Amino acid sequence: MYNDRCTVAAMSTTRTGIVSSAEQVFDRHGFAATGMDRLTEAAGVSTRTLYKHVGSKTGLVAAVLEARAIRFAERVEGVSSVDGLFAALAEWTAAEGARGCLFLRAQGETGGETPEVSAVVDGYRRRLRDAIARFVATEIGRTDDALADQILVLFEGATSAASYLGTDAIDAARHAAATVVRAER
């Protein structure tokens, strides 16, 4: 039984390492342009080991996006306001870098035609939109779908524009969000 637990822990550690290294490679080089050789080299594993842990390149892309969504959710855990969301985005960008939204890039590179990837992207987007709707309702005392959509657009725009404007893009979106929330109170 101990050996079984050790094997499971080692498999989990190996999978985590593969996913983590693949995220860095995909983030820097893109999804379509990245071949399995580059992914196995970055992870320090054989092709067989990579496939054993993630099944396929598509499975790896989905696993990378799932892991990133979890990390971002952990970053915004405890956030209860629109301003707090933009502060968390600024912290995320400082820690992770600013190369645009990996979810948007994955969806774009797969053309939205890869069900496993689309499911992860859609789930992330839905959770983000739901969180923003909760923040808006808390701040203005009522549900306002139009305002939630405006904040979502500001958030997504800041994420993309940070790749060429840096944190100034997030600051600008944060100020714009505060203005529109204040106007709806």
MARTITOR-955853 format. One record per residue (C-alpha): residue in three letters; residue number from 1; x, y, z. Coordinates in pm, whole numbers, plus 50000, padded with zeros to 5 digits. Example, Ala and Ser with C-alpha at 12.3 -4.5 7.8 and 13.67 -1.06 7.14 Angstrom:
 rest  nr     u     v     w
  ALA   1 51230 49550 50780
  SER   2 51367 49894 50714
***
This chain:
 rest  nr     u     v     w
  MET   1 50000 50000 50000
  TYR   2 50285 50241 50083
  ASN   3 50445 50168 49745
  ASP   4 50114 50238 49571
  ARG   5 50091 50576 49744
  CYS   6 50450 50656 49651
  THR   7 50381 50563 49289
  VAL   8 50069 50783 49282
  ALA   9 50261 51072 49443
  ALA  10 50547 51034 49195
  MET  11 50301 51026 48904
  SER  12 50129 51335 49038
  THR  13 50462 51514 49079
  THR  14 50568 51416 48728
  ARG  15 50236 51531 48582
  THR  16 50259 51860 48771
  GLY  17 50611 51914 48637
  ILE  18 50503 51836 48281
  VAL  19 50206 52073 48303
  SER  20 50411 52349 48464
  SER  21 50692 52334 48209
  ALA  22 50444 52309 47921
  GLU  23 50264 52621 48041
  GLN  24 50586 52818 48020
  VAL  25 50661 52684 47673
  PHE  26 50308 52745 47542
  ASP  27 50302 53092 47694
  ARG  28 50628 53189 47524
  HIS  29 50597 53004 47193
  GLY  30 50227 52942 47136
  PHE  31 50026 52624 47122
  ALA  32 50026 52536 46752
  ALA  33 50394 52617 46699
  THR  34 50510 52405 46992
  GLY  35 50598 52048 46909
  MET  36 50618 51748 47138
  ASP  37 50998 51745 47122
  ARG  38 51015 52093 47275
  LEU  39 50760 51995 47541
  THR  40 50940 51676 47643
  GLU  41 51273 51857 47650
  ALA  42 51133 52134 47872
  ALA  43 50977 51879 48108
  GLY  44 51285 51656 48110
  VAL  45 51077 51347 48031
  SER  46 51041 51105 47744
  THR  47 50761 51130 47492
  ARG  48 50617 50809 47636
  THR  49 50613 50958 47988
  LEU  50 50449 51276 47866
  TYR  51 50175 51083 47687
  LYS  52 50130 50855 47986
  HIS  53 50053 51154 48209
  VAL  54 49850 51377 47977
  GLY  55 49727 51151 47697
  SER  56 49786 51384 47404
  LYS  57 49896 51733 47314
  THR  58 49533 51841 47336
  GLY  59 49512 51683 47680
  LEU  60 49825 51871 47777
  VAL  61 49683 52203 47655
  ALA  62 49364 52142 47854
  ALA  63 49566 52044 48164
  VAL  64 49779 52359 48133
  LEU  65 49471 52578 48109
  GLU  66 49303 52400 48402
  ALA  67 49612 52449 48618
  ARG  68 49633 52817 48521
  ALA  69 49263 52868 48599
  ILE  70 49314 52714 48943
  ARG  71 49616 52935 49011
  PHE  72 49427 53246 48906
  ALA  73 49128 53145 49121
  GLU  74 49365 53109 49415
  ARG  75 49507 53456 49339
  VAL  76 49159 53615 49351
  GLU  77 49039 53410 49646
  GLY  78 48918 53651 49908
  VAL  79 48866 53933 49657
  SER  80 48527 54090 49707
  SER  81 48531 54398 49486
  VAL  82 48592 54510 49132
  ASP  83 48890 54712 49250
  GLY  84 49026 54406 49429
  LEU  85 48997 54207 49105
  PHE  86 49212 54459 48919
  ALA  87 49460 54466 49208
  ALA  88 49481 54085 49182
  LEU  89 49535 54114 48807
  ALA  90 49823 54355 48866
  GLU  91 49977 54110 49116
  TRP  92 49922 53821 48875
  THR  93 50089 54013 48592
  ALA  94 50385 54103 48812
  ALA  95 50431 53738 48907
  GLU  96 50338 53564 48581
  GLY  97 50432 53818 48315
  ALA  98 50223 54004 48062
  ARG  99 50187 53821 47733
  GLY 100 49809 53845 47697
  CYS 101 49542 53600 47800
  LEU 102 49658 53241 47761
  PHE 103 49294 53124 47744
  LEU 104 49217 53360 47457
  ARG 105 49536 53257 47280
  ALA 106 49453 52887 47318
  GLN 107 49102 52940 47186
  GLY 108 49233 53143 46895
  GLU 109 49503 52894 46799
  THR 110 49263 52601 46809
  GLY 111 48993 52795 46628
  GLY 112 48749 52706 46902
  GLU 113 48718 52364 46743
  THR 114 48892 52154 47006
  PRO 115 48624 52047 47255
  GLU 116 48862 51974 47544
  VAL 117 49025 52316 47515
  SER 118 48698 52499 47455
  ALA 119 48544 52339 47763
  VAL 120 48826 52462 47987
  VAL 121 48823 52809 47831
  ASP 122 48445 52835 47859
  GLY 123 48455 52723 48222
  TYR 124 48721 52980 48308
  ARG 125 48533 53258 48131
  ARG 126 48205 53164 48300
  ARG 127 48364 53161 48646
  LEU 128 48532 53497 48580
  ARG 129 48207 53654 48456
  ASP 130 48014 53510 48754
  ALA 131 48271 53650 48998
  ILE 132 48253 53992 48837
  ALA 133 47872 53984 48853
  ARG 134 47895 53907 49228
  PHE 135 48141 54192 49284
  VAL 136 47916 54432 49095
  ALA 137 47604 54323 49287
  THR 138 47786 54366 49617
  GLU 139 47915 54710 49526
  ILE 140 47599 54862 49380
  GLY 141 47342 54664 49576
  ARG 142 47177 54499 49278
  THR 143 47243 54276 48981
  ASP 144 47352 54463 48670
  ASP 145 47450 54236 48380
  ALA 146 47545 54525 48152
  LEU 147 47785 54665 48412
  ALA 148 47931 54319 48475
  ASP 149 47994 54286 48102
  GLN 150 48161 54628 48093
  ILE 151 48392 54528 48379
  LEU 152 48468 54199 48203
  VAL 153 48564 54386 47885
  LEU 154 48787 54620 48086
  PHE 155 48949 54321 48258
  GLU 156 49008 54135 47930
  GLY 157 49134 54451 47763
  ALA 158 49375 54520 48046
  THR 159 49504 54163 48027
  SER 160 49574 54197 47656
  ALA 161 49704 54555 47661
  ALA 162 49940 54479 47949
  SER 163 50150 54285 47697
  TYR 164 50254 54613 47534
  LEU 165 50163 54882 47789
  GLY 166 50267 54700 48103
  THR 167 50087 54765 48428
  ASP 168 49972 55106 48300
  ALA 169 49703 54916 48109
  ILE 170 49578 54755 48428
  ASP 171 49586 55088 48612
  ALA 172 49385 55254 48333
  ALA 173 49126 54974 48333
  ARG 174 49109 54982 48711
  HIS 175 49034 55356 48708
  ALA 176 48776 55314 48431
  ALA 177 48609 55034 48626
  ALA 178 48593 55249 48939
  THR 179 48434 55528 48735
  VAL 180 48161 55310 48587
  VAL 181 48087 55137 48917
  ARG 182 48066 55473 49094
  ALA 183 47825 55601 48826
  GLU 184 47591 55306 48887
  ARG 185 47571 55341 49264
***
